[in-house]
Amino acid sequence: MAEPFTRHRQPWNSDEVAMLRTLAAKGMGLKAIAKALKRSEESTKDRAKVDGIAIAKLR
């Protein structure tokens, strides 16, 4: 029987939030920021929304 899917939900620390602010200020896209932080795009987007950080929409 398959293992049920569980989320790992690691809490954000102040260094990660500072890095998120810095990378967003540089104009990096969501995918690049998530990869740099080793977090999912969804998690990164949610945290940015909570902290009021605008992430550039690259096209």
C-alpha positions in Angstrom: 0.0 0.0 0.0 1.3 3.5 -0.9 2.4 5.9 1.7 0.0 8.9 2.2 1.3 12.2 1.0 2.5 14.4 3.8 3.7 18.0 3.7 7.0 18.8 5.3 6.1 22.4 6.2 9.4 23.8 7.4 8.9 27.1 9.2 10.5 30.2 7.6 13.4 31.7 9.5 14.4 35.4 9.4 17.4 34.7 7.1 15.1 33.2 4.5 12.7 36.1 4.7 15.5 38.6 4.3 16.8 36.6 1.3 13.3 36.6 -0.2 13.1 40.4 0.2 16.5 40.9 -1.4 15.9 38.6 -4.4 12.5 40.2 -5.0 14.0 43.7 -4.8 16.5 42.6 -7.5 13.6 41.8 -9.8 14.0 38.0 -9.9 11.1 35.8 -10.9 9.2 33.4 -8.6 10.8 30.3 -10.0 14.3 31.6 -9.5 13.6 32.8 -6.0 12.0 29.5 -5.0 15.0 27.6 -6.3 17.5 29.9 -4.5 15.6 29.4 -1.2 15.2 25.6 -1.8 11.4 26.0 -1.3 8.4 25.4 -3.5 7.0 28.1 -5.7 3.7 27.9 -3.8 5.4 28.3 -0.4 7.5 31.2 -1.7 4.5 33.0 -3.2 2.4 32.5 0.0 5.2 33.9 2.2 5.7 36.9 -0.1 2.0 37.6 0.1 1.9 37.4 3.9 4.9 39.8 4.2 3.6 42.1 1.5 6.6 41.5 -0.9 5.9 42.1 -4.6 7.5 39.5 -6.9 8.2 40.4 -10.5 6.1 38.6 -13.1 8.6 37.6 -15.8 7.3 36.8 -19.2 
